[in-house]
Amino acid sequence: MTSKLRRPSRTRVVGHRFDGDIDIDLAMKLLAKAHERGVVTEFDSNKSCERGMDVVWFNGPPGKALRDLCAAIDALVR
């Protein structure tokens, strides 16, 4: 008996958004790597001139990999 890994659903995605003072450069690097691995389907950011107004958002299929990414991005928010 062989086990098959379940492919992530292309129709089920969840969105996450983080606001605050964010290391945008590092966040975008993490998101680009996650996109290559299929953890996120789309992402973007906005670096604001006003303190505490940076935004990072991303969408992806639910699961452990996306939860781990959320924790990594959350660690970049000050």
Contacts in CASP RR format, 6 or more apart in sequence:
PFRMAT RR
TARGET T0000
AUTHOR 0000-0000-0000
METHOD contacts of the structure
MODEL  1
MTSKLRRPSRTRVVGHRFDGDIDIDLAMKLLAKAHERGVVTEFDSNKSCE
RGMDVVWFNGPPGKALRDLCAAIDALVR
8 38 0 8 1.000
8 60 0 8 1.000
8 61 0 8 1.000
8 63 0 8 1.000
9 61 0 8 1.000
10 41 0 8 1.000
10 61 0 8 1.000
12 61 0 8 1.000
12 62 0 8 1.000
13 41 0 8 1.000
13 59 0 8 1.000
13 60 0 8 1.000
13 61 0 8 1.000
13 62 0 8 1.000
14 59 0 8 1.000
14 60 0 8 1.000
14 61 0 8 1.000
14 62 0 8 1.000
14 66 0 8 1.000
15 57 0 8 1.000
15 58 0 8 1.000
15 59 0 8 1.000
15 60 0 8 1.000
16 57 0 8 1.000
16 58 0 8 1.000
16 59 0 8 1.000
16 66 0 8 1.000
16 70 0 8 1.000
16 73 0 8 1.000
17 55 0 8 1.000
17 56 0 8 1.000
17 57 0 8 1.000
18 27 0 8 1.000
18 55 0 8 1.000
18 56 0 8 1.000
18 57 0 8 1.000
18 73 0 8 1.000
18 74 0 8 1.000
18 76 0 8 1.000
18 77 0 8 1.000
19 52 0 8 1.000
19 53 0 8 1.000
19 54 0 8 1.000
19 55 0 8 1.000
19 77 0 8 1.000
20 52 0 8 1.000
20 53 0 8 1.000
20 54 0 8 1.000
20 55 0 8 1.000
20 77 0 8 1.000
20 78 0 8 1.000
21 51 0 8 1.000
21 52 0 8 1.000
21 54 0 8 1.000
21 77 0 8 1.000
21 78 0 8 1.000
22 45 0 8 1.000
22 54 0 8 1.000
22 55 0 8 1.000
22 56 0 8 1.000
22 73 0 8 1.000
22 76 0 8 1.000
22 77 0 8 1.000
22 78 0 8 1.000
23 76 0 8 1.000
24 45 0 8 1.000
24 47 0 8 1.000
24 54 0 8 1.000
24 56 0 8 1.000
26 76 0 8 1.000
27 45 0 8 1.000
27 56 0 8 1.000
27 73 0 8 1.000
27 76 0 8 1.000
28 43 0 8 1.000
28 45 0 8 1.000
28 56 0 8 1.000
30 69 0 8 1.000
30 72 0 8 1.000
30 73 0 8 1.000
30 76 0 8 1.000
31 40 0 8 1.000
31 43 0 8 1.000
31 45 0 8 1.000
31 56 0 8 1.000
31 58 0 8 1.000
31 69 0 8 1.000
31 73 0 8 1.000
34 40 0 8 1.000
34 43 0 8 1.000
34 58 0 8 1.000
34 65 0 8 1.000
34 69 0 8 1.000
35 41 0 8 1.000
35 42 0 8 1.000
35 43 0 8 1.000
37 65 0 8 1.000
39 60 0 8 1.000
39 65 0 8 1.000
39 66 0 8 1.000
39 69 0 8 1.000
40 58 0 8 1.000
40 59 0 8 1.000
40 60 0 8 1.000
40 66 0 8 1.000
40 69 0 8 1.000
41 59 0 8 1.000
41 60 0 8 1.000
41 61 0 8 1.000
42 58 0 8 1.000
42 59 0 8 1.000
42 60 0 8 1.000
43 56 0 8 1.000
43 57 0 8 1.000
43 58 0 8 1.000
43 59 0 8 1.000
44 56 0 8 1.000
44 57 0 8 1.000
44 58 0 8 1.000
45 54 0 8 1.000
45 55 0 8 1.000
45 56 0 8 1.000
45 57 0 8 1.000
46 54 0 8 1.000
46 55 0 8 1.000
47 54 0 8 1.000
48 54 0 8 1.000
48 55 0 8 1.000
56 73 0 8 1.000
58 69 0 8 1.000
58 73 0 8 1.000
60 66 0 8 1.000
END
